[in-house]
């Protein structure tokens, strides 16, 4: 009887983990489909992200901050359509490309990736946690949101890799 219970618990844990993995890899990370993909970083990175979340500004480019769904200390949004921040994401593949488009804003380096629908995804470089900001088409090419976020990133996410 005890063996059967352990097997059922193990099978249930695998099923839940598999469902979470499918969600994490199929949801639009930016939340454009209504379901934001929340990163699952290691504990040290998560601590940087929680500190960043507490230090984020209440306004970015004049837009009010609001929680995204699901609510998490690893995500934040401003305005509608939302400027979306996710902390603890994986290193973007483009980060390894020496010819990738990049910019430094107030001492924080960002690699730039154009996304479908005219959006841009910008991810920090050379930091202990990768911070990703998705700019809707409405703000494409506008670096003001990064200016508003740079101070919080510099104070809470140490440089290094």
JONOR-V813285 format. One record per residue. RES is the residue in one letter. D_CENTER is the distance of its C-alpha to the mean C-alpha in whole Angstrom. Layout:
res->RES d_center->D_CENTER
res->RES d_center->D_CENTER
//
This chain:
res->X d_center->44
res->X d_center->42
res->X d_center->41
res->X d_center->40
res->X d_center->38
res->X d_center->36
res->X d_center->35
res->X d_center->34
res->X d_center->32
res->X d_center->30
res->X d_center->30
res->X d_center->29
res->X d_center->26
res->X d_center->25
res->X d_center->25
res->X d_center->23
res->X d_center->20
res->X d_center->21
res->X d_center->20
res->X d_center->17
res->X d_center->16
res->X d_center->18
res->X d_center->15
res->X d_center->12
res->X d_center->13
res->X d_center->15
res->X d_center->13
res->X d_center->12
res->X d_center->8
res->X d_center->8
res->X d_center->11
res->X d_center->14
res->X d_center->16
res->X d_center->15
res->X d_center->13
res->X d_center->10
res->X d_center->8
res->X d_center->7
res->X d_center->7
res->X d_center->10
res->X d_center->10
res->X d_center->14
res->X d_center->15
res->X d_center->16
res->X d_center->12
res->X d_center->11
res->X d_center->14
res->X d_center->12
res->X d_center->9
res->X d_center->12
res->X d_center->14
res->X d_center->11
res->X d_center->11
res->X d_center->15
res->X d_center->15
res->X d_center->13
res->X d_center->16
res->X d_center->17
res->X d_center->18
res->X d_center->16
res->X d_center->18
res->X d_center->21
res->X d_center->18
res->X d_center->18
res->X d_center->15
res->X d_center->15
res->X d_center->13
res->X d_center->12
res->X d_center->13
res->X d_center->13
res->X d_center->13
res->X d_center->11
res->X d_center->10
res->X d_center->7
res->X d_center->6
res->X d_center->9
res->X d_center->10
res->X d_center->13
res->X d_center->16
res->X d_center->17
res->X d_center->16
res->X d_center->13
res->X d_center->11
res->X d_center->8
res->X d_center->5
res->X d_center->2
res->X d_center->4
res->X d_center->6
res->X d_center->5
res->X d_center->9
res->X d_center->11
res->X d_center->11
res->X d_center->15
res->X d_center->16
res->X d_center->15
res->X d_center->18
res->X d_center->20
res->X d_center->22
res->X d_center->23
res->X d_center->19
res->X d_center->19
res->X d_center->17
res->X d_center->18
res->X d_center->18
res->X d_center->18
res->X d_center->20
res->X d_center->19
res->X d_center->16
res->X d_center->15
res->X d_center->13
res->X d_center->14
res->X d_center->14
res->X d_center->14
res->X d_center->16
res->X d_center->15
res->X d_center->17
res->X d_center->19
res->X d_center->19
res->X d_center->15
res->X d_center->13
res->X d_center->10
res->X d_center->10
res->X d_center->8
res->X d_center->10
res->X d_center->13
res->X d_center->15
res->X d_center->13
res->X d_center->14
res->X d_center->10
res->X d_center->8
res->X d_center->5
res->X d_center->4
res->X d_center->6
res->X d_center->8
res->X d_center->12
res->X d_center->14
res->X d_center->18
res->X d_center->19
res->X d_center->17
res->X d_center->18
res->X d_center->19
res->X d_center->19
res->X d_center->17
res->X d_center->18
res->X d_center->15
res->X d_center->14
res->X d_center->17
res->X d_center->16
res->X d_center->13
res->X d_center->15
res->X d_center->17
res->X d_center->14
res->X d_center->12
res->X d_center->16
res->X d_center->17
res->X d_center->15
res->X d_center->13
res->X d_center->16
res->X d_center->17
res->X d_center->18
res->X d_center->17
//
